[in-house]
Amino acid sequence: MTAYFEHLNKLIRTDIIADNPQRFVVDAMYGSGRGVIKSFLQGTGCEIAEIRGEMNPGFGGVHPEPIAKYLGPLASAVSSGMGNFGVVTDGDADRIGAMDERGNFVDPHKIMALSLKYLVENRGMTGAVVRTVSTTRMIDRLAKRYGLKLYETPVGFNHIADYMMKEDVLIGGEESGGISFKGHIPEGDGPIMGLLLVEMIAASKKSLYEMVEDLLADVGPALYERADLRLSRPIAKAEMTEFLTQKAPKEIGGQNVDEVSQRDGVKYIMADDSWLLIRPSGTEPVLRVYAEGRSMEMVKALLAYGKTVAESVV
């Protein structure tokens, strides 16, 4: 931990945090991130309440994944006044999630976009941006604005790491919450991204809710949902990719399909930058359907189309 904290001190501006100490909740989900953020910020004036921070090999009977459906205890802690926002790390602490003061889950798409914006605009950093095929296109819009090279990879942080090891990468991340930035190891790290988020909130002098609203007003709107659909039989990725490419629709939800990508499964990209990604799981008979739209109606239209595809696969 000592060596890790020495390293973090080079990457996290504790002086900015100490200038505007935060009151927040850390949810370690009984995982290996327990105690890390709280210990690192000792002496900065932050008031940190940690929940699910004890050793529990059964993870309290909950899947230790930092997504909204498993974060009831964090929502309760924030709403009861234990902190003004929440930060959550998963079982092995390589993923990040957050919750604003209103109990809204702040997903990794928004955390990565906020981080990219902050690193460029506040820290003056530069470099390539890498995201997986299932991650928000708010990243693309920001990279274009800043004149940064953007790479899209298949799902899995190993693909992001390949770029981080051979190129000058500013930030890399995926929708499941694995994110890392320049100066750190080429691997997702929940505590460091949680600390960067605390630094961003301290620097902005705004609430997390306000920061997200500003982001969406700037490069959004971007609403996202994912559904995992059971198939009656396992299906090979190549077979599904060919089927989805041949059956590509002309439009979904009133928007023309502008592009069909086959980087990992099949992704239909709409004229308004909304998108639908359909990819079979490599390990079980499940079709993963990801959708990002400019409105909730569009997201629902995209997911509904994805469900009809799953039903058409015998």
Protein Blocks (a to p, Z undefined) as FASTA:
>chain_A
ZZmmmmmmmmpcfklmmmmccdddddekhpakgoklmmmmgonlpacddehkbccfklno
pacbdbfklmmmmmmmmmnopafbdcdddfkopaccdddfkopacdfklmmmmmmmmmmm
mnopacdddddfkbcfklmmmmmmnopacddddedjklmmmmmmmmccfbdcdfkopacd
ehiacdddfklmmmmmmmmmmmnopafklmmmmmmmmmmccdddddddddfbdcdfklmm
mmmmmmocfbeghiacfbdcfkbojadddfkopacdddddfkbccdddddddfbfklmmm
mmmmmmmmmmmpZZ
